[in-house]
Amino acid sequence: MAGSNRHFIRHRSVYGFPTPLLRSKGQAVVEMAFAFILFFTIFMAIVEFAHLLYAKLTLQHALATAGRYMITGRTAQDPNGNDIPRDQTIHSVFCGNVTAAGVMCPSLGPDFQFICLPAPSTTCTQPGGGSEQTVVVTVNLKKPALMPFFSQFLPAGGVPFTLRTTWVNEPFS
């Protein structure tokens, strides 16, 4: 009889009542599974938030780079030697730096616009602003979620970013 009961080893609990060890063997596995799911979700949320901050910084850097290019008055040329308009060249400089953020580059228009100051009604003497004009460049875009699970918690299409920078063009001809 002693041999058949050897699997039901009993130990004393804190209150002195005997408890079978076999009933609590899988408890740690279940608790660990719940804890892992919870901590993994929190960890991935931190990664998602950090990626959004990285994207914001990358987009700000891209716009600053395009703005530094804009103030010089330079233009680029196509393979045939024709000048490309300044606004398209500035847009290309911006888009060349945006790919690292995982964002689609907005097209020229309402999502990528130039406004010459002192008032928004002031017209730019040329695309991207003329010599010694103050130009505000505004870019609107959306950053989709890095992980599809978190897209249900973000606005449709992704997190909206509005970037704006103001520069005074150097004297150029």
N, C-alpha and C positions, 0 to 999 in steps of 0.2 A: 504494500500500500504506500509505503514511503517513496518508492520509485515512480509511481504514477503522479504524485503531487509535486515532483521536483520542478516542473515548469511553472508552477504557481508560487514562486518565491515571494514571500511577503516581507515588507519592511515596515518599520514604524513611522508614521507621519508625525508631524509636530504635536498633534493632540493625542497621540498614543493609540490611534485606531489603525489597525493593519489595512494596507491597500495593496492590491495586486499590481505588480510592475507591468504586466502585459497590457493593461488598459491604457497606459500613457506612453507607449513606445512611439506612435505616429504623431503625437501632439507637437513635438518640436518641428517636424517636417511641415506640418500645416501652418504653424505660426511663422516659420521661416519663409514659406511661400507668400503669405500675406505681406510680411514685412518687405520682402524683395520687390513685390509688385508696387508697393507704396513708395519705397525709396527709389526705385528705378524711374517711376513716373516723375517724382520730384527732381531727380537728376536730369532727366531729359527736358523738363520744363526750364531748368536753369540753363541748359545748353541752348534751347530755343531762344530764350531771352537774350543770352550773350550773343547769339548770332544776329539778332535784330540790332543790337548795339553796334556790332561790328559792321553791319550793312550801313547803318546811319553814318558812322565815321568814314567808311569807304566812299559813300556818296558825297559827303561834305568835301572830302579830299579831291574827288573827281571834279566837282564844281569849282573848287579853288584853283585847280590846275587849268581848267578851261578859262577861268577868269584871268589868270596870269597870262595866258596866251592871248586873250581878247585885248588886253590893254596895249599890247605892242603894235597892233594894227596890221599884223602879218596875215597873209592869206596863203592858201595852199594851191597847188596846181594839179590838174588831172593829167593822165598820161599823154594827152595831146598838147600839153603846154598851156591850156586855158586856165585862167584864174577861177577858183571856186569861191563863191560868195563867202564873206566872213562869217555870217551866221551859220552856214553849213559847216565851215571849218571848225568853228568853236563847238558846234554840236558833235562833230566827229571826235574832237579831243575829249569831250565829256564821255561819250559812249565808249571810247577806247579804255577808259579807266573804270567803267561801271561793271564790267563782266565779273570781276572778283566778288561783287556783292550778290550775285545771283538774281539780278533784276534785269528786266527787259528795258532797253533804252527807249525813252519816249520820243515820238517824232516831233519835229518842229511844228509849232502851232500853240494851242492853248496849254499843252503840257510842258512846253519848253519855249519860253518867250523872253524877249528883250523889251524893256521899257526904259526910255530915256527920260532923265529928270531935267528940270526941276519939278515938272508936273507929269502925271501919267499921259496927258494929252499931247505932250511934246513929242514930235516925231523924230525918229532917229535919222540923221542925215545919210546914213548907209546901214545896211544890215549889220547888226552887232554894235552899232553906235559909231559916230564919227570921231574925228580928232578932238580931244579934250572934252568930250561929252561924258556925263555921268550916266552909267547904264546899270540897271537892276536886271539881273538874270534870275528868272524863277523857273523851277523845275518841279513838276508834280508827277509822282509815280507811286506804285504799290509794290510792296515786298511780300511775296507769298511765303507761307510757312515752310520751314526747313523740313519738318516731319509732318506727313499728312494727318496724323492724329490730332495735332494742335490746330489745324486749319478750322475745325469746328468752333474754336474759341476766339478766332480772329474775325475781323470784318470780311465780308465777301470780297474776294480778289486779293486779299492780303492787307498788311498794315500800310496805311497811306503815309507817305512822306512828302513834305513840301520843303524844298530847299531854296534858299534865296541868298544871293550875294550882290554887293554893290561895289562897282569899280569906277574909277575915273580913268578914261583912256589917255594915254600919253599923246603928245603932239606927233602926228604922222601925216603923211600926204597920201 
